Amino acid sequence: MEKRCWIVGAGDFCARDWSPREGDLVIAADGGQGALSRLHRRADVVVGDFDSLREAPDGGEVVRLPAEKDDTDMVAALRLALARGCRDIRIYGAAGGRIDHTIANLQSLNFLARQGARGVLVEEHYSVTSILNGEIRFAAASRGMLSVFAQGGEARGVYLEGLKYPQHGFTLRDDYPMGVSNEFTGVPARVAVTDGLLLVAWTKEAVVEGI
């Protein structure tokens, strides 16, 4: 089974689908260590400049970053996960609070997709991922909403199948949110893009296949 990385940031934390297995890598991005402490779980690695934690925790591996840097603590944690061979990355505590950090963390999903990895940002009511020239499938048991957003210009050859508002090979632009608020219909669903990058968000009632 592929090694999975679980990263916890300093934003709003929910434990939905939180289930690290033996051998998985758990990383706290600075203040994310606080949420892990409430779960009585120690991170394998804590990464950050510790402006949120104020000081590095005792014990375990600590990667200390300078306060003035190009990468956010979350991006540094993602780079560490990739360097240690993880291509399946679940991100918690990455939304809520400061909107600039929320936007940065959503952009980081695009970064992972371009590295050939799959990142899933998990929040209380929704999950988000990015797909690059690929697809994501949902089981017939899925309920709720699904939205897709073009990233980096145009996403061409977009397919939305098994949804209330299907599309077959259309072009989605990053300046017009045509793909917002679609709905599952009780049949298997598929989102695919032939040429481009899509940000895909779905509500917690959806059942994703293969991730």
N, C-alpha and C positions, 0 to 999 in steps of 0.2 A: 504494500500500500504506500502511496506517495506521501512523503513527509510534508506536513502542513505547518505553516507558521501562523501564530495568533499574535496580533499586535494590538495593544491597548493604549490609546491616547488619553489626553486630559479632558476630553469633551464629555458629553452626557453618555453614561454607560448603561447598557442593558445586557442581560445575560442570555438573551434569546439565541438558541442554537450553540451556546458556548459549550464545547465538549472536547478539549484537548486530549489527545491520546498519548500513550507512552511513546516516546521518541519524537513527538512534535516539538517545535521550538516556540517558546512563549517569550515575547519581548514587550517590555514596558517602555513607551516613549514618554520620558520625563514623568509628568503627573499621572500617567496611566498606572503607575505603581500603587496609587491610592485605591483605585478600583480593585486591583488584584488583592490588595491587603484585606479589603472587605470580603473577598471571596476566600480568604485564608489560603491564597496561592502566591508563591514567590515566582517572580519572573526568572527565566534562565539568563536573560540579559536585560539590563536597564540602560537605555540610551538617552542622552539629553544634555542640555546645558544647565539643567536643574534650577531654572527660574520659577518653575511651578512647585517642585518638591522642596526647594530652598537648599537642600543638601542631598548628596548621593546616599542611597541606602547602604547599610552595613551588610556584608556578605554577598555572595554571588558575583557574577561578572558585571562590571560597570564600564560603559563606553562614555567617557566625558567629552562633550563637545564645547567649543568656544561659544561665548554669548553672541558674538558677531560672526555670522556665517551665511552662506548661500542656501544650504539645505535647512528645511525645518527639522525639528526632532523626528517627526513622522517620516519624512523622506529619508533621513539617515537610518531609521529603523528598517524601512523598506529596502534600502541598499544592502544593509546587513543581512536581511533575510535572503535576498537574491545571492549574495556572496556565499552564503552557507547552503546553497543548493535548493532552496524552497521556491517552487513555482506555483504553489497553491497557498494564498495568503488571505486570512480573514482579519478584518480591521474593525476594531471596536473603539468607542469613545472618540469618534472622529467627526462628530457633528454636534450641533447645539453650541451655545456659548457664542464665541466670536465668529461672525459670518466669514471673515477673511480666511480663518483656519478651515472652516467647513468647505469653502470653495477650493482652497489649496488641496485638501484631502480628496475631493472629487477629481481634481486634475491629476492627482497622483495615481488614480485608477487607470488613466490614459497612459501614464508612464509605465505602469506594470504591463499593460497590454502590448505596448511597443517593445517590451523586453521579453515577450513570449510567455509571460506569466498571467495568472488570473487572480485578481484581487477582488474581494467582495467586502464592501463596507456594510456593516450590520448595525441598524438602529432599532428602536423599539417598534416602529410601525412599518418599516420598509427596509429593503436591501438594494444595493446599487453595485453594478459592475460595468466594465468597459469591454467591448469586443472589437477586434481589429480583423477585418476580412474573415469573419467567422460567424458562429451562430450560438444561440442558447435555446434550450428546449424546456418546456414546462409540461407537467403531467396533467391529465384530464381533471384531476381533483383540484386543480388550482382555482382559487376564487380571488376576487378583488380587482385591483387596477394594475396596469402596466404602462409605462411611458418610455419613449426612446428619444434621444437628443443627439443630433450630429455634433461631432467634435472636430475642430481643425479644418473648417471649410465645409465641403460637401461630402456626404456619405451616399454613394451610388449603389444601385442594385439592392435596395432595402426590401426585405420580405417580412410581412407581419401575417402569420397564418394561424388560424384557429381562434382569432380574436374578434371582438364585436365589429371593429373597423379594420378589415384586412387590406393589405397592400401587396402588390406583386411587382417588384423590380423598380420602385420609384426612387427619386432622389430627394434626400433630406438635407436642408441647409442649416448651418449653425446660427443663422440670424432669424429663423422663423420656427417656433416650437410646434410644428404640425403634429408631432408624434405624442403629444401629452394626453394623458387620461384615456387610454384604451382600456378594454375590459376582457377578462377571461370569460369563456362561454360554456365550460363544462366538457370541452374536447381538448386533446393535446394541442399545444400551441408552440409556435416557433418564431424566433426573431433572428434574422440573418442579414448580413451586409456583405456584398461582393467586393466593394472597393471603398474603404474608408473606416472610420472609427465611430462607434456608437456608444453613448452612455445609456445604460438600460436600468430602469428603476422599477421595482415591483413591491406590492404590499405583502405583509407577512403571511397572508392566507395562501400565497402561491407556493407550489411545490416544484422546485427546480430539479431537473434531471442532470446528473453527471457532474455536479459541482457541490 
